[in-house]
Amino acid sequence: MNPSAPLHDVIIVGAGAAGIATAASLLKRAPNLDVLLIDPATEHFYQPGWTLVGAGVFSQASTRRETAALVPAGATLLRGTVTGFDPEHNRILLAEQAPRGYRQLVVCPGLKLDWAAIDGLEATLGRHGVTSNYRYDLAPYTWELTRALQHGRALFTQPGMPIKCAGAPQKALYLACDHWRRHDRLGAVQAEFLNANPSLFGVAAYVPALQRYIERYQVDLRLRHRLVAVDGPAQEATFEVSDAQGNVRHEARPFDMLHVVPPQCAPDALRGSALADAAGWLDVDPHSLRHRRFANIHGLGDAINAGNAKTVAAARKQAPVVAHNVAVALGRAQGQARYDGYGACPLTVERGRIVLAEFAYGGQLAPSFPQWLLKGTEPTRLAWWLKAHGLPWLYWNGMLRGHEWLARPVLADSP
Ligand SMILES: Cc1cc2nc3c(=O)[nH]c(=O)nc-3n(C[C@H](O)[C@H](O)[C@H](O)COP(=O)(O)OP(=O)(O)OC[C@H]3O[C@@H](n4cnc5c(N)ncnc54)[C@H](O)[C@@H]3O)c2cc1C
């Protein structure tokens, strides 16, 4: 290692959901470690709340906190942007700051929302009826448009996979439709769901319940439709439409409201680095979450290539696994912890009811509650209560503080 780079026991890249949770879990296991969290952002967001901001249920401010206030005691927060990785010398590179050295590295910078990949989109976001729940500042505009629209066409788009919270594009659709249904505007308002993928949802067990809501709201569902351009002033969106044989054509559709979910990719600093796979994501073993080539590097959250659903729910289960395995590598714990691919997606099919999709690797259903209490493949009021009250509380007071409720890691050598 470069002797001039300060050396830390553990560096964590990114102080989002995954980074703060990992720091907290790690310091619960080994309180005197030197843990450095690095993030350029001064604010931290509970992104799952943005769906409910877009539906007028949550206030925008309730989803935001100061990052510094969330850093667990014993960890240090460095405001900075990681620009590159030097795994051969156990250092990370920073913009306008000296490199930093580590004994163990945890990489969790989330993913990049690629707004620029859609021609004309950035120029019109927040105007001309174009919105997205994927941005803190725009989610209130979704609610404003939903309330204002009396008649016309409302388009909701979904890009190709992978994206974070694959259910969020249709959550926005259902909650807006439910509002129009309650105000007798369905019919006058015609909703279309234009999804780049070949099916409504990736895990087949949840599709029948979702399909019923598509019919109930008279949604015009169009699969294999990928948004490629937006003309805001003309209120026209262009889609690349492909068929099962691979034929492609372009189609322009007028709109009065357009809810866009942008294509998503690995962050710039990761893509093309020595740590990335061919697609740019952090290349980890899907169970140990350890890097496939560099044994003292670990990863979690949206940035990894493990194939789980990119969700806070996944990060909540991954953080204790990574914390445990880092503690083992530093001689502070024993046995290897193992992640099973758990992820969850509370599908807000109407105001007051949710289909709580919970699944592990391979789309295997992984319910947290017994069926008599919560039938995961059908909408329930209890799941809505969890989304609106239980899960935000669990996030701020449990996950980010190192309490591993419903997330204790399983050790690979336990029976
Ligand atoms: C609209 C919406 C709805 C969602 N709904 C749900 C839901 O219902 N349930 C659910 O479980 N999940 C949901 N999610 C997904 C969830 O929010 C993400 O999966 C989760 O936040 C991922 O955590 P993360 O720590 O990997 O990334 P993030 O929380 O995004 O944090 C990444 C951090 O890394 C920092 N960073 C980036 N680049 C660098 C760099 N170069 N150097 C240093 N730091 C860097 C960023 O500033 C950020 O603070 C939703 C997301 C959205 C947008």
The ligand as a Tripos MOL2 file, in Angstrom:
@<TRIPOS>MOLECULE
LIG
   53    58     1     0     0
SMALL
NO_CHARGES

@<TRIPOS>ATOM
      1 C1        -39.3430    5.2110   -6.0420 C.3       1 LIG1
      2 C2        -38.6260    4.1000   -5.2950 C.ar      1 LIG1
      3 C3        -39.3700    3.1810   -4.5770 C.ar      1 LIG1
      4 C4        -38.7320    2.1650   -3.8810 C.ar      1 LIG1
      5 N1        -39.5030    1.2980   -3.1560 N.ar      1 LIG1
      6 C5        -38.9080    0.3490   -2.4010 C.ar      1 LIG1
      7 C6        -39.6840   -0.4830   -1.5470 C.ar      1 LIG1
      8 O1        -40.9150   -0.3520   -1.4650 O.2       1 LIG1
      9 N2        -39.0600   -1.4230   -0.8110 N.ar      1 LIG1
     10 C7        -37.6990   -1.5670   -0.8400 C.ar      1 LIG1
     11 O2        -37.1930   -2.4110   -0.1150 O.2       1 LIG1
     12 N3        -36.9170   -0.8060   -1.6670 N.ar      1 LIG1
     13 C8        -37.4930    0.1640   -2.4310 C.ar      1 LIG1
     14 N4        -36.7260    0.9830   -3.2310 N.ar      1 LIG1
     15 C9        -35.2860    0.6540   -3.4750 C.3       1 LIG1
     16 C10       -34.3340    1.1200   -2.3920 C.3       1 LIG1
     17 O3        -34.5350    2.4800   -2.0870 O.3       1 LIG1
     18 C11       -32.8920    0.8650   -2.8180 C.3       1 LIG1
     19 O4        -32.7690   -0.4850   -3.2230 O.3       1 LIG1
     20 C12       -31.9290    1.1270   -1.6580 C.3       1 LIG1
     21 O5        -31.9520    2.4860   -1.3070 O.3       1 LIG1
     22 C13       -30.5110    0.6790   -2.0170 C.3       1 LIG1
     23 O6        -29.5990    1.0280   -1.0220 O.3       1 LIG1
     24 P1        -28.0790    1.3910   -1.4060 P.3       1 LIG1
     25 O7        -27.4170    1.7720   -0.1190 O.co2     1 LIG1
     26 O8        -27.4990    0.3330   -2.2480 O.co2     1 LIG1
     27 O9        -28.2150    2.6880   -2.3390 O.3       1 LIG1
     28 P2        -28.6710    4.1420   -1.9060 P.3       1 LIG1
     29 O10       -29.5770    4.0850   -0.7340 O.co2     1 LIG1
     30 O11       -29.1500    4.7900   -3.1620 O.co2     1 LIG1
     31 O12       -27.3310    4.8500   -1.4100 O.3       1 LIG1
     32 C14       -26.1600    4.9680   -2.2140 C.3       1 LIG1
     33 C15       -25.2460    6.0030   -1.5700 C.3       1 LIG1
     34 O13       -23.9660    5.9670   -2.2210 O.3       1 LIG1
     35 C16       -23.5250    7.2920   -2.4340 C.3       1 LIG1
     36 N5        -22.5770    7.3070   -3.5540 N.ar      1 LIG1
     37 C17       -22.8640    7.1980   -4.8820 C.ar      1 LIG1
     38 N6        -21.7270    7.2900   -5.5980 N.ar      1 LIG1
     39 C18       -20.7030    7.4340   -4.7160 C.ar      1 LIG1
     40 C19       -19.2960    7.5870   -4.8660 C.ar      1 LIG1
     41 N7        -18.7130    7.5900   -6.0710 N.pl3     1 LIG1
     42 N8        -18.5380    7.7460   -3.7490 N.ar      1 LIG1
     43 C20       -19.1210    7.7160   -2.5110 C.ar      1 LIG1
     44 N9        -20.4580    7.5820   -2.3180 N.ar      1 LIG1
     45 C21       -21.2340    7.4350   -3.4160 C.ar      1 LIG1
     46 C22       -24.8050    8.0680   -2.7040 C.3       1 LIG1
     47 O14       -24.6320    9.4570   -2.4610 O.3       1 LIG1
     48 C23       -25.7910    7.4260   -1.7270 C.3       1 LIG1
     49 O15       -25.8130    8.0820   -0.4680 O.3       1 LIG1
     50 C24       -37.3200    2.0460   -3.9150 C.ar      1 LIG1
     51 C25       -36.5670    2.9820   -4.6270 C.ar      1 LIG1
     52 C26       -37.2110    4.0130   -5.3070 C.ar      1 LIG1
     53 C27       -36.3840    5.0360   -6.0440 C.3       1 LIG1
@<TRIPOS>BOND
     1     1     2 1
     2     2     3 ar
     3     2    52 ar
     4     3     4 ar
     5     4     5 ar
     6     4    50 ar
     7     5     6 ar
     8     6     7 ar
     9     6    13 1
    10     7     8 2
    11     7     9 ar
    12     9    10 ar
    13    10    11 2
    14    10    12 ar
    15    12    13 ar
    16    13    14 ar
    17    14    15 1
    18    14    50 ar
    19    15    16 1
    20    16    17 1
    21    16    18 1
    22    18    19 1
    23    18    20 1
    24    20    21 1
    25    20    22 1
    26    22    23 1
    27    23    24 1
    28    24    25 2
    29    24    26 1
    30    24    27 1
    31    27    28 1
    32    28    29 2
    33    28    30 1
    34    28    31 1
    35    31    32 1
    36    32    33 1
    37    33    34 1
    38    33    48 1
    39    34    35 1
    40    35    36 1
    41    35    46 1
    42    36    37 ar
    43    36    45 ar
    44    37    38 ar
    45    38    39 ar
    46    39    40 ar
    47    39    45 ar
    48    40    41 1
    49    40    42 ar
    50    42    43 ar
    51    43    44 ar
    52    44    45 ar
    53    46    47 1
    54    46    48 1
    55    48    49 1
    56    50    51 ar
    57    51    52 ar
    58    52    53 1
@<TRIPOS>SUBSTRUCTURE
     1 LIG1         1 GROUP 0 **** ****
